[in-house]
Amino acid sequence: MLFRNATLADGRRRDVRVSGETIAAVGEGLDATEGERVLDATGKRLLPGMIDAHVHFREPGDSHKETWDTGSHSAAAGGVTTVVDQPNTSPPTVDGAAFDEKADLAEASLVDFGLNGGVTADWDPDSLFDRDVFALGEVFLADSTGNMGIEEPLFVDALAEADARDVTVTVHAEDASLFNISARERDDADAWSAYRTARAEAAAVRRACEVAADRETRIHVAHTSTPEGIDAATEAGMTCEVTPHHMYLSRSDLRGLGTHGRMNPPLRREKRRQRVYDRVVEGEVDMIATDHAPHTAEEKDADIWDAPSGVPGVETALPLLLADARTGALTYERVRDLTAANPADVFDLPAKGRVAEGMDADLVLVDPGKTHPIRADRLHTKCDWTPFEGREAVFPELTLVRGTVVYERDPDDRPGGDSESFGAAVGENVRAGTDRAGDEDGDDDSTTRGERQTESIADLAAEVVEESPDDDRP
């Protein structure tokens, strides 16, 4: 395949040739070869596929919510070419046998994948790490879906086990001792946000970073929802992610979302949301990851204390970010770094994340001049709703995974329209192919905080985050 006159994230207009699974050439005036499919990409953006480092595809155990087939279709339609599945399935991915069961199910994936290992009191690190584990975590420092919350001594043991095997640890950081118990007396949709306070996240991030720094290990902080949590990770030299729902939604949106807006960590006040968004723009956040956590609408339509936590997002994340790039709120380069280049660096995927010669041909073609409203009935997840209903977004026209077209639609048709087509299940475990290299010359001028030395943060951990008990302050 040859893309002609495509605009890359940095604004350069280039021809891009795909041969087999890799990008064979990036240049100007490339001549088409016999039998090569040529696409005129004039006026369109060609970007590296998104690496979503945080999804819950629900298999095994809850296939009525999502499957590897439906989840990966949703990912491909949203421009995501690699997903990382979390361990809180049923059974949880805490030993070799559970990993193997999930790996068999993941063969149905259209997109590449990583499988994280989990930590519970009865985990078996020896058999788990004997498999092609992507990372350890998310390690839950507070209970969430799956009831896998652990105490600090086990967290310390998990850090040691992962460090011995050079595996990154991803942390879900909330301190349950700082939850606002008085909020349990309420039954409105906002009660969940009042209960799981912002200070509970900030304190847990600080403590997790301190524990890791004391042992000279590195952690990645999942779904930071507060500016204080982001700052704590940044100052400790750790990496962090932000979800689209914490970027775009706040407690003000709960009037319309109701219990569908319950997630962990919860939505924050509007001023906090804006400060989180600002840190995304300014470079203090390493990546956007969706925490795609589907539940059916029927399950979510329950009392606030009974509704499950989580929202879908794997199909809408990149389109929402591209809509912001279209208006200038974000640059296309920042979108590339947040969704592809930085995740590849943080999680050691040298062949992914960039449009460059020798890299995996994980590519997404979009027309920034065309937006479409997000509609739940046009999405491909098995989950039958979206928290972003009606928002304008820029959806892919074409998605490639290692050179194979896994999603395509007519440029004049809407997402979810009749012209859509999907490819075969070509997804592979990215840790099983670690012998593949990236750029042949090894050049790479990008950096992430994960490459910096971790500094001591004992004095930072001693600080107290002062807020009202119900998290009223911005």
Summary of the structure (lengths in Angstrom):
residues: 474
radius of gyration: 21.1
end to end distance: 50.4
largest distance: 70.6
contacts: 1735
relative contact order: 0.17
helix: 32%
strand: 18%
